[in-house]
Amino acid sequence: MQLAETVTFGGGGLDRAASLRGHPARLTELLAGGLVLPLWRGRVLVDAATGGLAWLPSDAPLLHGRAPELFLGLVGDRGHFAADLSHWSPAEPAVVTGGLFDSGRQGHPDLPESIAFEDLRGRMADLSATDAELAATARGLLQWHSTHGFCAACGAASVPAQAGWQRDCPACGATHFPRTDPVVIMLVTRGNSVLLGRSPGWPEGMFSLLAGFMEPGETMEAAVRREVAEEAGVKVGAVRYLASQPWPFPASLMLGAHAEAVSDTITLDPVELEAARWVSREELVEVFAGRHPDIRPGRKGAIARFLMLNWLADRLD
């Protein structure tokens, strides 16, 4: 797919400079003239005036001398880092809506009102390609650190290493690396129609492409066929890869595929899907125009919307 890397979180061209991760002196130099992205409980710092990320110098009062845990990489010659401020408890917590469409904002007393912590999913489509890649990297890695503080081999507390890209166990010597869970997401078509489904508990009118985690020992193609059959009872023939998207909510890699259905009867698995339906191209045009009576447009920035729009534009090749 020629436009594959234009998907949100993809194609930012970040120089991750992995060779620098084991050189503390050089990282200290880069930090002195670099930029830091603070995150608070999974939310990124956003400047509402620009809609973009709010990068801070390493000596900003907000950081309170706290050394950033993570070296993200270089943009040009400038180092970019991330710091986790989840330990901070605001005196006046903002209302956080939670869920798939979290619009909550959490300000900080050391920052102007226009700058606050926000859910990355709500802002991802507004970011430049480079900032989106940096934010996804920071969120995914800091989330991994927050849930993998103990060695999976012996149970002892592990410690960050390699500028945040590794955790080492001082007790047994085991080395642990960030995890990424592969997920297939399928543009299932039959003739002029695409298969859409909705999970239980989703907001009213929200439909999307079918998706599911890959299993050990399974190819992408096999996972696509299995998931579509399990969730919707539809049999799939040819499968081909289209594009991928890092999805740090918390640690997935979405593998977008085009699947050609060879049956059209839908038999739902009610645990996985509340509803599923075939939607024609003409209907999907109405969806994205905001005129469909039952289906609302998908989230901007998500690979599901990206694949559907490219299918409508006949740009899958």
DAFEN-V746207 format. One record per residue. BURIAL is b if it has 24 or more other ideal C-beta (glycine too) atoms within 12 Angstrom, else e. Layout:
BURIAL / BURIAL
This chain:
b / e / e / b / e / e / b / b / b / b / e / b / e / b / e / b / b / e / e / b / b / e / e / e / e / e / b / e / e / b / b / e / e / b / b / b / b / b / b / b / b / b / b / b / b / b / b / e / e / e / e / b / b / b / b / b / e / b / e / b / e / b / b / e / e / e / e / b / b / b / b / b / b / b / b / e / e / b / b / b / b / b / b / b / b / b / e / b / e / b / e / e / e / e / e / e / e / e / e / e / e / b / e / b / b / b / b / b / e / e / b / e / e / e / b / b / b / b / b / b / b / b / b / b / b / b / b / b / b / b / b / b / b / b / b / b / b / b / b / b / b / b / b / b / b / b / e / b / e / e / e / e / e / e / e / e / e / b / e / b / b / b / b / b / b / b / b / b / b / e / e / e / e / e / e / b / e / b / e / b / b / b / b / b / b / b / b / b / b / b / e / e / b / b / b / b / b / b / b / e / e / e / e / e / e / b / b / b / b / b / b / b / b / b / e / e / e / e / e / b / b / e / b / b / b / b / b / b / b / b / b / b / b / b / b / b / e / e / b / e / b / b / b / b / b / b / b / b / b / b / b / b / b / b / b / b / b / b / b / b / b / e / e / b / e / b / e / b / b / e / e / b / b / b / b / b / b / b / b / e / e / e / b / b / e / e / b / b / e / e / e / e / e / e / b / b / b / b / b / b / b / b / b / b / b / b / b / b / b / b / b / b / e / e / e / b / e
